[in-house]
Amino acid sequence: MRATMTTSTAMEIIRSVSDRTGVGVLDILSDDRSRHLVRARNQAYLALIEGGASYSHTGRLMQRHHTTVMHGVRAARGDAA
């Protein structure tokens, strides 16, 4: 079982993705489904999962269902159908 990541650590990871992609943190956390925002959001999901967060915890942090996070991680890795 994965340990739960702290909110401050998660926000550091999201800020890092924001800096790397040029997409604002609030945009990453928004409901907007513009392609460039979704790509950045998927990168944030992947970074959080690789950082040790569970799919459920990542979903709660970003106000998404865990299956949305799973799909986003697959898309970020290039495995999405």
Backbone as ProteinMPNN parsed JSONL, in Angstrom:
{"seq_chain_A": "MRATMTTSTAMEIIRSVSDRTGVGVLDILSDDRSRHLVRARNQAYLALIEGGASYSHTGRLMQRHHTTVMHGVRAARGDAA", "coords_chain_A": {"N_chain_A": [[0.842, -1.186, 0.0], [0.528, 2.214, -0.824], [2.048, 5.086, 0.678], [0.395, 7.991, 1.91], [0.628, 11.002, 0.219], [1.671, 14.235, 1.262], [-0.285, 17.256, 1.158], [1.158, 19.585, 0.691], [3.497, 18.627, -0.507], [2.394, 17.512, -2.812], [1.435, 19.838, -4.037], [3.849, 21.098, -4.571], [4.83, 19.406, -6.534], [2.87, 19.769, -8.517], [3.272, 22.492, -9.027], [5.822, 22.325, -10.111], [5.304, 20.923, -12.5], [3.707, 22.849, -13.657], [5.568, 24.932, -14.043], [7.274, 23.664, -15.866], [5.577, 23.154, -18.059], [4.43, 25.575, -18.636], [1.839, 26.154, -18.032], [-0.546, 27.488, -15.883], [-0.926, 26.827, -12.34], [-3.55, 27.027, -11.312], [-4.955, 26.66, -13.667], [-4.26, 24.029, -14.297], [-5.57, 22.749, -12.244], [-8.175, 23.366, -12.829], [-11.502, 22.929, -14.344], [-11.463, 23.164, -17.029], [-11.268, 21.84, -20.287], [-9.494, 22.229, -22.364], [-7.15, 21.288, -24.849], [-4.322, 21.774, -24.398], [-4.319, 22.244, -21.675], [-5.306, 19.873, -20.635], [-3.265, 18.116, -21.36], [-1.16, 19.105, -19.748], [-2.322, 18.676, -17.246], [-2.506, 15.882, -17.272], [0.212, 15.293, -17.221], [0.748, 16.2, -14.663], [-0.785, 14.381, -13.153], [0.686, 12.032, -13.727], [3.224, 12.698, -12.655], [2.559, 12.94, -9.943], [1.706, 10.315, -9.336], [4.064, 8.897, -9.918], [5.555, 10.046, -7.96], [4.693, 8.795, -5.723], [2.054, 8.968, -4.839], [-1.236, 7.583, -4.51], [-3.691, 6.476, -6.944], [-6.279, 7.073, -6.079], [-5.8, 8.991, -4.072], [-4.537, 10.997, -5.572], [-6.659, 11.665, -7.255], [-8.461, 12.732, -5.359], [-6.963, 14.95, -4.478], [-6.938, 16.497, -6.789], [-9.527, 16.812, -7.376], [-10.869, 14.894, -8.986], [-12.153, 11.832, -10.384], [-10.754, 8.666, -9.54], [-10.433, 6.974, -11.744], [-10.312, 8.731, -13.851], [-7.848, 9.858, -13.388], [-6.277, 7.581, -13.796], [-6.679, 7.151, -16.552], [-5.567, 9.541, -17.518], [-2.888, 9.241, -16.763], [-2.155, 7.056, -18.36], [-2.445, 8.299, -20.84], [-0.482, 10.316, -20.643], [1.772, 8.758, -20.606], [1.654, 7.781, -23.095], [0.201, 5.567, -23.671], [-2.507, 5.525, -24.069], [-5.608, 4.531, -25.461]], "CA_chain_A": [[0.0, 0.0, 0.0], [1.316, 3.437, -0.92], [1.87, 6.092, 1.719], [-0.316, 9.165, 1.434], [1.482, 12.161, -0.006], [1.123, 15.438, 1.876], [-0.813, 18.242, 0.218], [2.217, 20.531, 0.311], [4.362, 17.931, -1.467], [1.629, 17.429, -4.06], [1.409, 21.163, -4.66], [5.197, 21.324, -5.117], [4.898, 18.646, -7.788], [2.003, 20.452, -9.488], [3.989, 23.724, -9.404], [6.924, 21.92, -10.982], [4.695, 20.648, -13.806], [3.279, 24.157, -14.154], [6.772, 25.618, -14.533], [7.796, 22.942, -17.024], [4.652, 23.21, -19.187], [3.973, 26.939, -18.882], [0.406, 26.216, -17.722], [-0.699, 27.882, -14.494], [-1.418, 25.844, -11.371], [-5.01, 27.087, -11.276], [-5.445, 26.059, -14.915], [-4.098, 22.579, -14.151], [-6.592, 22.288, -11.305], [-9.501, 23.793, -13.291], [-12.325, 21.97, -15.08], [-11.308, 23.448, -18.462], [-10.764, 20.669, -20.996], [-8.691, 22.602, -23.531], [-6.133, 20.263, -25.078], [-3.036, 22.053, -23.742], [-4.498, 22.115, -20.226], [-5.446, 18.445, -20.339], [-1.924, 17.524, -21.436], [-0.436, 19.5, -18.536], [-2.975, 17.988, -16.128], [-2.081, 14.488, -17.338], [1.598, 15.269, -16.745], [0.686, 16.343, -13.208], [-1.203, 13.072, -12.621], [1.818, 11.113, -13.844], [4.251, 13.099, -11.684], [2.076, 12.607, -8.602], [1.737, 8.861, -9.195], [5.473, 8.497, -9.841], [6.058, 10.559, -6.689], [4.259, 7.942, -4.625], [0.64, 9.109, -4.496], [-2.118, 6.577, -5.108], [-4.652, 7.035, -7.89], [-7.38, 7.643, -5.298], [-5.335, 10.208, -3.407], [-4.337, 11.991, -6.626], [-7.996, 12.105, -7.65], [-8.999, 13.621, -4.318], [-6.201, 16.203, -4.493], [-7.232, 17.279, -7.985], [-10.985, 16.795, -7.507], [-11.206, 14.046, -10.117], [-12.35, 10.423, -10.059], [-9.472, 7.958, -9.701], [-10.323, 6.417, -13.092], [-9.874, 9.842, -14.704], [-6.407, 9.931, -13.157], [-5.685, 6.417, -14.464], [-6.688, 7.431, -17.991], [-4.606, 10.615, -17.758], [-1.529, 8.689, -16.649], [-1.929, 6.283, -19.578], [-2.272, 9.264, -21.933], [0.81, 10.975, -20.469], [2.809, 7.779, -20.95], [1.495, 7.432, -24.499], [-0.436, 4.242, -23.748], [-3.962, 5.663, -24.173], [-6.208, 4.01, -26.702]], "C_chain_A": [[0.884, 1.245, 0.0], [1.036, 4.361, 0.264], [1.154, 7.295, 1.106], [0.644, 10.337, 1.358], [0.847, 13.378, 0.682], [0.657, 16.411, 0.793], [0.273, 19.205, -0.223], [3.187, 19.903, -0.684], [3.674, 17.833, -2.816], [1.612, 18.768, -4.779], [2.779, 21.527, -5.222], [5.34, 20.614, -6.454], [4.064, 19.33, -8.864], [2.645, 21.755, -9.943], [5.137, 23.425, -10.356], [6.413, 21.626, -12.4], [4.254, 21.957, -14.453], [4.462, 24.914, -14.754], [7.287, 24.984, -15.822], [6.909, 23.106, -18.258], [4.22, 24.625, -19.547], [2.479, 27.135, -18.654], [0.275, 26.513, -16.232], [-1.279, 26.787, -13.608], [-2.945, 25.846, -11.35], [-5.629, 26.506, -12.535], [-5.337, 24.532, -14.86], [-5.205, 22.02, -13.268], [-8.017, 22.611, -11.754], [-10.247, 22.654, -13.982], [-12.211, 22.161, -16.586], [-10.677, 22.247, -19.152], [-10.046, 21.022, -22.296], [-7.505, 21.648, -23.625], [-4.83, 20.533, -24.331], [-3.142, 21.948, -22.222], [-4.608, 20.655, -19.825], [-4.082, 17.761, -20.386], [-1.1, 17.854, -20.195], [-1.006, 18.78, -17.311], [-2.553, 16.514, -16.098], [-0.636, 14.33, -16.881], [1.635, 15.389, -15.218], [0.232, 15.033, -12.563], [-0.023, 12.113, -12.602], [2.891, 11.432, -12.804], [3.832, 12.746, -10.26], [2.132, 11.101, -8.357], [3.181, 8.376, -9.069], [6.121, 8.983, -8.553], [5.559, 9.784, -5.481], [2.813, 8.067, -4.214], [-0.161, 7.981, -5.145], [-3.042, 7.267, -6.111], [-5.806, 7.705, -7.145], [-6.986, 8.963, -4.654], [-5.122, 11.331, -4.425], [-5.682, 12.538, -7.091], [-8.603, 13.057, -6.629], [-8.286, 14.969, -4.318], [-6.627, 17.116, -5.642], [-8.721, 17.298, -8.315], [-11.437, 16.077, -8.772], [-11.447, 12.631, -9.605], [-11.039, 9.685, -10.321], [-9.329, 7.348, -11.094], [-9.938, 7.481, -14.11], [-8.362, 9.986, -14.594], [-5.717, 8.773, -13.881], [-5.609, 6.643, -15.976], [-5.644, 8.495, -18.336], [-3.165, 10.132, -17.696], [-1.2, 7.873, -17.895], [-1.681, 7.224, -20.759], [-0.906, 9.943, -21.845], [1.959, 10.045, -20.834], [2.747, 7.384, -22.427], [0.83, 6.092, -24.713], [-1.934, 4.319, -23.978], [-4.453, 5.151, -25.521], [-7.001, 5.091, -27.397]], "O_chain_A": [[1.867, 1.317, 0.737], [-0.08, 4.405, 0.782], [1.301, 7.574, -0.084], [1.375, 10.627, 2.305], [-0.375, 13.527, 0.68], [1.144, 16.386, -0.337], [0.31, 19.605, -1.387], [3.648, 20.576, -1.607], [4.303, 18.048, -3.852], [1.76, 18.821, -6.0], [2.861, 22.201, -6.249], [5.909, 21.164, -7.397], [4.509, 19.456, -10.004], [2.573, 22.094, -11.124], [5.392, 24.181, -11.293], [7.029, 22.039, -13.382], [4.412, 22.144, -15.659], [4.36, 25.471, -15.848], [7.686, 25.684, -16.752], [7.415, 23.188, -19.378], [3.702, 24.856, -20.64], [1.918, 28.161, -19.037], [0.917, 25.859, -15.41], [-2.031, 25.93, -14.072], [-3.565, 24.783, -11.368], [-6.711, 25.922, -12.481], [-6.233, 23.829, -15.329], [-5.717, 20.931, -13.527], [-8.974, 22.169, -11.118], [-9.706, 21.566, -14.179], [-12.802, 21.396, -17.348], [-9.684, 21.697, -18.676], [-9.994, 20.211, -23.221], [-6.93, 21.252, -22.611], [-4.284, 19.63, -23.698], [-2.167, 21.602, -21.554], [-4.07, 20.245, -18.796], [-3.781, 16.918, -19.541], [-0.419, 16.985, -19.651], [-0.256, 18.33, -16.445], [-2.277, 15.964, -15.032], [-0.296, 13.344, -16.227], [2.46, 14.753, -14.561], [0.789, 14.616, -11.548], [0.241, 11.46, -11.593], [3.406, 10.528, -12.147], [4.657, 12.304, -9.46], [2.559, 10.661, -7.289], [3.488, 7.544, -8.215], [7.112, 8.413, -8.099], [5.947, 10.071, -4.349], [2.369, 7.345, -3.321], [0.206, 7.487, -6.211], [-3.157, 8.493, -6.12], [-6.257, 8.782, -7.535], [-7.743, 9.933, -4.686], [-5.484, 12.479, -4.171], [-5.825, 13.743, -7.297], [-9.192, 14.073, -6.996], [-8.925, 16.012, -4.176], [-6.673, 18.338, -5.499], [-9.126, 17.74, -9.39], [-12.271, 16.578, -9.527], [-10.996, 12.275, -8.517], [-10.297, 10.049, -11.233], [-8.208, 7.215, -11.585], [-9.309, 7.172, -15.122], [-7.679, 10.209, -15.593], [-4.679, 8.971, -14.512], [-4.587, 6.357, -16.6], [-4.924, 8.366, -19.326], [-2.323, 10.563, -18.484], [-0.097, 7.978, -18.432], [-0.804, 6.968, -21.584], [-0.243, 10.127, -22.865], [2.998, 10.495, -21.315], [3.658, 6.741, -22.948], [0.884, 5.536, -25.81], [-2.586, 3.279, -24.075], [-3.808, 5.316, -26.557], [-7.58, 4.847, -28.456]]}, "name": "protein", "num_of_chains": 1, "seq": "MRATMTTSTAMEIIRSVSDRTGVGVLDILSDDRSRHLVRARNQAYLALIEGGASYSHTGRLMQRHHTTVMHGVRAARGDAA"}
